[in-house]
Amino acid sequence: MKQKRLYLSSFLSLLLILFSLPTVESAPTTLPNSKLNPTDMSLSPQLKLLLKQLKSRNSNIRYQARRKIIKLGPNARKAIPELILLLSNKDVEIVWNVLTVLGDLGPIASSSVPSLLKLLKSKFWRIRANSAFGLGRIASASGQVIPALVKL
């Protein structure tokens, strides 16, 4: 059992090292009549990978992805539409992680305010709390945020 844990921890460490390496961005290619999401085409390979990891079932992988997206700061701006889409995920942990990312990105995530306002009515207290926290960090001066928080 100890040997399996050692292999697993070594494997995870290797994955973290590989994901930390700088990536070479290639120019996006478009195919005629492509049904790909247009926002996917403008994302760097690193952001695509981090968004995929944010949806992982493994909480450690989600945590690392969350930290790396937050660390990108303004460079994560292109991922915001995809993050907003993830707010409708049925997995509460994924939504919570996305809310944390959006809140920590601050005012550059202002396009997420309407979605965060809707999540203030979630049945999960962690989602409501993180939505309110995110709204405070993203758009505390916004005229629509204060009345929504007062209603709670």
C-alpha positions in Angstrom: 0.0 0.0 0.0 2.8 2.4 0.9 4.5 1.7 -2.5 1.3 2.5 -4.3 1.1 5.8 -2.5 4.7 6.6 -3.3 4.0 5.9 -7.0 0.9 8.0 -7.0 2.5 10.9 -5.2 5.5 10.7 -7.6 3.1 10.7 -10.6 1.2 13.7 -9.3 4.4 15.6 -8.6 5.5 14.9 -12.1 2.2 16.2 -13.5 2.4 19.4 -11.4 5.9 20.0 -12.7 4.8 19.4 -16.3 1.9 21.7 -16.0 4.1 24.4 -14.5 6.4 24.5 -17.5 5.9 27.4 -19.9 3.9 26.5 -22.9 4.5 27.5 -26.5 1.4 29.2 -27.9 0.5 28.3 -31.4 -1.8 30.3 -33.6 -5.4 29.0 -33.5 -6.5 27.3 -36.6 -10.1 27.4 -37.9 -11.7 24.8 -40.0 -14.4 25.7 -42.5 -17.9 25.1 -41.0 -16.3 24.4 -37.7 -18.6 24.0 -34.8 -16.0 24.9 -32.2 -16.9 27.4 -29.6 -15.4 30.8 -30.7 -14.1 31.5 -27.2 -12.1 28.3 -27.2 -10.2 29.4 -30.3 -8.9 32.5 -28.5 -7.7 30.8 -25.4 -4.1 29.8 -25.0 -3.3 26.1 -24.6 -2.4 26.8 -21.0 -5.8 28.4 -20.2 -7.6 25.6 -21.9 -5.8 23.1 -19.8 -6.4 25.0 -16.6 -10.1 25.3 -17.4 -10.2 21.5 -18.0 -8.4 20.9 -14.7 -10.9 23.2 -12.9 -13.6 20.6 -13.8 -11.6 17.7 -12.5 -13.1 15.3 -10.0 -9.8 15.5 -8.1 -9.9 18.3 -5.5 -6.1 18.7 -5.6 -6.1 19.3 -9.3 -9.0 21.8 -9.1 -7.1 23.6 -6.3 -3.9 23.8 -8.4 -5.8 25.0 -11.4 -7.6 27.6 -9.4 -4.3 29.0 -8.0 -2.7 29.1 -11.4 -5.6 30.9 -13.0 -5.7 33.5 -10.2 -1.9 33.9 -10.5 -2.4 34.8 -14.2 -4.3 37.9 -13.1 -5.3 40.1 -16.1 -3.9 37.5 -18.5 -6.8 35.3 -17.5 -9.3 37.8 -18.9 -10.0 35.6 -22.0 -11.1 32.7 -19.7 -13.8 34.7 -18.0 -16.6 33.7 -20.5 -15.7 30.1 -20.0 -15.6 30.5 -16.2 -19.1 32.1 -16.3 -20.4 29.1 -18.2 -18.9 26.8 -15.5 -21.1 28.6 -12.9 -24.0 26.5 -14.2 -22.2 23.2 -13.5 -24.1 20.9 -11.2 -21.0 20.1 -9.1 -21.1 22.5 -6.2 -17.3 22.1 -5.7 -16.6 23.2 -9.3 -18.9 26.2 -8.9 -17.3 27.1 -5.6 -13.8 27.0 -7.2 -15.0 29.2 -10.2 -16.5 31.7 -7.8 -13.2 31.9 -5.9 -11.3 32.5 -9.2 -13.7 35.2 -10.3 -13.7 36.9 -7.0 -9.9 36.9 -6.8 -9.6 38.2 -10.4 -11.5 41.3 -9.2 -12.8 44.0 -11.4 -11.6 42.4 -14.6 -14.3 39.8 -14.0 -17.1 42.4 -14.0 -18.9 40.6 -16.8 -19.7 37.8 -14.3 -21.8 40.1 -12.0 -25.2 39.1 -13.3 -24.4 35.4 -12.9 -23.1 36.0 -9.4 -26.2 37.9 -8.5 -28.3 34.9 -9.5 -26.2 32.6 -7.4 -27.0 34.6 -4.3 -30.2 32.6 -4.3 -28.5 29.2 -4.4 -29.7 26.5 -2.0 -26.1 25.9 -1.0 -24.7 28.3 1.6 -21.1 28.0 0.4 -22.2 29.2 -3.1 -24.2 32.1 -1.6 -21.4 33.1 0.6 -18.7 32.9 -2.1 -21.0 34.8 -4.5 -21.4 37.6 -2.1 -17.7 37.7 -1.4 -17.0 37.7 -5.2 -19.4 40.5 -5.8 -17.7 42.5 -3.1 -14.3 42.0 -4.7 -15.5 42.5 -8.3 -18.1 45.2 -8.2 -18.7 46.6 -4.8 -19.3 50.0 -6.2 -21.8 48.8 -8.7 -25.4 50.1 -8.3 -26.9 46.7 -8.8 -24.8 44.8 -6.2 -25.7 46.7 -3.0 -29.5 46.4 -3.4 -29.2 42.6 -4.2 -27.1 42.1 -1.0 -29.5 44.1 1.1 -32.4 41.9 0.0 -30.6 38.9 1.6 
